[in-house]
Every structure is written in structure tokens, then in C-alpha cells.
Amino acid sequence: MKTTSADVLTTLTTIRDYVRWSASQFAQAQISFGHGTTSALDEAVALVLHTVHQPYNLSETYFESVLTLSERQAVVDIVERRIDERLPAAYLTHEAIFVGLSFYVDERVLVPRSPIGELIAQRFSPWVDEDQVERVLDLCTGSACIAIACAYAFPEALVDAVDLSPDALNVAEINVDKHQLTDSVALYKSDLFKQLPEEQYDIIVSNPPYVSQGEWSALAPEFRAEPDMGFLGGESGLDLVLRILVDAGDYLTEQGILVVEVGSSAQTLQDAFPDVPFYWLDFERGGDGVFLLTADQVNQYHPLFIAALN
């Protein structure tokens, strides 16, 4: 029976009904998650509530609300698209939530989901004195979600956000305007540090491409729907990461920190530099593969990074 049949639209009436039904459809279709949700039920709740224009923190009481026929059809339609097209839900809704903030997203950028968001919410404590943070740099900014979240976390700071993709920067501009942060978040088209002004930053943060070619080819369709430029980090996955390690010291203040997500390439990086004391951050809400180095450490081990790049 097709999901658009009259039986579905007449038998299922409430928000709860459609959340349960959507979750069942997702589980049966064996779609992949990992773009802000981790289960069929979580995905169903997010997609249904967005489709009927309700907040993600809607009170449980309202889940018994009866949907209109047009609302029911809209839910069925978007669930069918999610299954048939294997697109991340955020590309269907054009919205992603990161650090409690709403961001516009489409196929030009990765869907915001970095565990770095938890660190931003903690204002990078205890690694920096939040009152002393004057400048932040976000490399490979994509949708600018990290840069904008940092601007909220450090309202007195200036944030520079860098990407090489003109498409990504167009989306980033939409989000900077949406959050009315044009005075505090500056966007740069740059190959990492190359086109940046000579500034020093208290925090350099990056979620660069770090997926190896072999790993990329095995990813689920939902991930393959995202721009490959946001994933591919060369044969080892570390091409851009190494360049960041080599150049970051020139752009960090004396008390600055470098925070980089390398995800599945974490072990590859640690094996490549067994003597470097990468601090691998733990996250209460899940996620791993994010390291932190102080400016002193970046400079101390700079010869190793240079040697590896060459």
C-alpha cells in the first residue's frame, strides 16, 4: 500500500500518529541517520514537527493535536521524499539546529552537526578566559554555523569565517544576515589562511574535510548527497589538517588554542604524530575525533608538521 493512500490520511490523525508512522516508515526503509538525529524516532519527530510548523521542544500535551488533511498530506509527502531521495532531512526542510540556533542549509553545504557545538556552548572552558577572547577564526566554515555560534558565545569578539567554496559562502552570508551578525562575523573566500589578513586569534576552530577517499566511497547515500568538497581530505584524509597544523602557529595569540575536528581520521593523525600530545576532547552528547592544541604546542611541534607535509 502506498503511503499516500486514503487509508493513511484518514486513519492517522494526530501528531503522535504521524510521528509513530514516520518512524516505522524510516525503520522499514533502513534510511541512514547522522545529520543531527541518531534514530528513526528522533528523525520522525524533527521532520513532522517542522512540517506542521511546530517548535522542536513542543510540549508532549500537543502531540494529541489533530492535523488537518493538508497537514497530513504534507507529512506524508516529505516522509516519502526522505525515503525515496535519501536526502538528509535538513535539505528537505532547509533548516538545521546547531547549539540551539536555527540555520538555513541546502545542498551547497554540509548539514551542521559537529560535536564542537558542545564546546562552543561551554565557551571553550576551561581552555580560554572568555572575557579575554577578542578574535575567533573558523576555517572551512560552510554554513557558518560554528562562526555564528562563536559570535553568540563571545559577543564582544570579532569572528572571521573562511571557505574556499563560493556556494558555501553564499549560504554562510544568508545565515550571517539571518542572525544579524554582519558587524561581528566577516566572511572570506580563502584557501585556509592564504587570503586572510595578518591577524592573530585567541581561538582557531575548524571542521575541515577529513574523510579518506576509501571511506568516502563507502558512505551511505545521505552523506553522498552532501558536497564532496566538504568531506574529501585526500588519500589519508589529513591533507587539509596537516596544512592547518603547519600554518596555525602564525595566526594564534600566545594564549591561543587550536581546535580541529578530524573524526574518523583521529587514529591516523595520532599514529602519524605519536609524540604530539593531542588532547582528544570528550563530549557528553556524543561525538569524538576533535583535538585541541595550545599555541605553545603548535609551535613546539611545528618541525614535525612541516616534515610530514613535505
N, C-alpha and C positions, 0 to 999 in steps of 0.2 A: 504494500500500500504506500503510495507516495505521501510524503509529509504534507503536501498541500491539499490533501483530500478534505472534504467537508466534515468527515468524522473527527479529525483532529481539531478543526476550528470550532466545532460545536461541543465536543466532549470536554475539551480542556478550556477552562475559563479564567482561572486566577493566575497571578504572577507566580505563585508557588507551583501550580500545574505546569507552567511553561518552563520554569527552571528545571523541574524534575524531568520533563520530557526532553528538553535540550540536552541535559547531561546524559540521558540514556542514548540519544542520537549520537553524541560525540563519542561515548564509550564504544558503541556498536561500530562506528566508522573508524575507530582507532586513530583519531587525529593526534597530532603531536602538540605538546604544550611547551612552555618555557619562555613566553613573551609577556611575563607579568603574572601568569597563573601557572599552577602546577598540577591541576586535576580537572577532570571533566566538569565537576560540580562548580568549582571556582570560575571556570570559563563560562559556564552557563549563567551563573549569577551576574557576572560582569556584562555579558552580552545582552541578556534580557533586560536588565535594569537600564542600560544605556539606550536600548531600542525604544523603551517606553518612557524615556526622558525622566528617569528617577535617579537620585543620588546613589552612589555605591554603598553608602552607610545607611540605607533606608531601614527604618525600624521594622523588626520582624512582624509587627502587627499588620503592616500594609501589604504583606505578602499574600493576604487573603483577598486583596482587591481584585475585582473582576475587570478584565481587559475588554475593551471594545473589539468588535470584529476586525477593524482596520489595524488595531494594535496587535492582535493575534496573528494576522497575516504578515505584518512587518517582522514579527519574531520568527515565524516560520521561514520567511524569505531569507533573513540574514543567517539563520542556522543552516539552511540549505547551501548558501554561498560559502559559509565557513567550511562545510564538509566537501563540497564539490570542487572548490577552487583551492583549498588548502592554503588559504591566506591567513596570516596572523590576524586575530580579532581586531587589533588596533588599526589595521589597514582598512577594515570594513567600517569601523566607527570613526576613524580619523582622530582618535583620542587615546592617549596613554597617560597613566598616573604615575608620577615619579616623585618621591619624597612628599607625597600628599598634594602635589601640584599637577594641574592639567596641562598637557602638551599636545599640540597638533602634530600628527605624524601621517606620512603616506609612504609610498614605495621608494621614495628618494633617500630615506634614512632608515637606520636600524631602529627597531622598537625599543624605547628606553626600558632598561631592566637591570642595570648594573648594581651589584651589591655596594658599590661606592656610595650609593644614596644613603645608606645607613651611617656611613662615616660623615657625610655632609650634615646629616641631621644632628650628629653629635658635635658639629663644628670642629671636626678633626681633633677632638680632645682625646688624649692628653698631649698630642704631638705639637700643638701650637697654642700660643696665647691668643685667643680670639680677638682680644682688644688690640693686638699688635698686627693683625693681618690687614695689609694695605693693598696688596695686589695678588690676584689669583690668575693662573693660566690654565686653560682647558684645551689640551691638544686632541685633535680628531673629534671635534665637538658634535658632529652630526646634527641632531635636532636642537642642540644647545641645552639639553635638559640638565647636564651637570653644571654648566656655566651659570645657568639661571638659578638653579638650586643653591649654588655657592653665593650668588648675589643676594639671595634672601637670607642665607646663613650669616653673611658678613655685609650688612647693609652699608657700611662706611667704606667698603673696599671697591676697587676697580677690578673688573674681570675681563680678561682678553680670551676670546674663543676662536680657535683655529681649525680650519678644514681645507682640504685641497679640492673637494668636490663643490662646484658651483651649485649643483642641485641641492646638496645638503645645506649649503649656506643660505639658499633661498628659504628652506624650511626653518632654519635657525632664525632668520630675520622675522618670519611670521611669529615665532614664539617670543622673541625679544619684544616685538611690538605688542603682542597679546598681553604680556606681563608688564608692559610699560617700563622697561628697563633700558631704554636706549641711552640713558645718561650714564649707566654703570656697567653695561656689557657691550664691548666692542668686538665686532666680527672681522676676522682676517682670512683672506684666501692665501694660504701659505702651505708649503711642503714642510710640515713640522715647524722648526724655528726659522727657516730660511728668510721669509719675508716679514718677520716680526721686527718691530722697533727694538732698540737696545734698552731693555728693561730688566729689572730683577724682580722675582716673585717670591712671596712667602710660601706659596703653595703652587706646585705644578702637579696637575692631576690629568690622567689620560686613560681612556678606554680605547686603545688603538686596535687595528686589525691584528689578530694573533693566532688565527687558525691556519694550520698547515694545509697544503694542497690535498694531501691524502685524506685528512679529516673532513675537509670541505666537501669532497665528492661523496661522502657517506652521510651527510646531514639530511634530516627529514625535509620534505617539500616546504614546510612552513618557514624554515630557515633559508632555503634556497630562493624563496620569494623575496628576501631582503637583498639589498645591493651587495654584490660580492666584494666591492671595494671596501666595505666595512668589515669584512671577515678576513680576507686573504693576507697573510703575513709572510708569504714566501714559503720555500720548501720546508723550513723548520718551524715557521710561524712567528719567528722572532726578528724579522728584518727591520721593522719599524721600532720595535722595542729596543734593539741594540742602538739604533740611531738616537733614540731619546736618551738612553743612558750615557752616550758619548757627549752629547751637547748640553744636557740639563744643567751641569755644573756652572756653565757660563751665565745661566739665567736665574739661578737661585740666590736668595739672600743668605747671609751667613747662618741664620737660624732656620732657613727654609727646609721644606720637605718635598720629596718626590713620591707620588702615589700613582701606581700603574696597575691596571688590570691585565693579566696575561692568561687568565682562565685555564684552559686545558693544556697550555704550554708552560705551566708553572714548573713542572718537574724537569722539562727540557732546559729551562732557564737556570734552575738551581744546579743541574748537572753540568751545565756549561761554565758556571762560576761557583765551584764548590767552596771557595774561600770567601765569597762575598756574603755578609750577614743579612741577607734579605729578611725583613720582618714580614712574615705572612699573616695578614690580618684575619681575625675571626669575626664572624657575623652572626648575630642572634637569629636573624630571619633567613639564614641560608645564603649560600654563595661562597666561593673561595677563589683562590688564584689571584689575589690582589696583594702586591708587595709595597712596602714603604722603606725608603732610604732617606737619611738626613743629608743635608748638603755636604757635610764633612765626609760622609761615607761615599757619596757620589764622586767627590774629588779624590778621595783616598784610593779608590779602585778604578779610577779613570784609565790608567795604563792597560788594565785588563780588558776594559770595554773597547778601547782603541784597537788592541791586538785582535780581538775577536771580530771586529768589524772589517778589519783589513785581511 
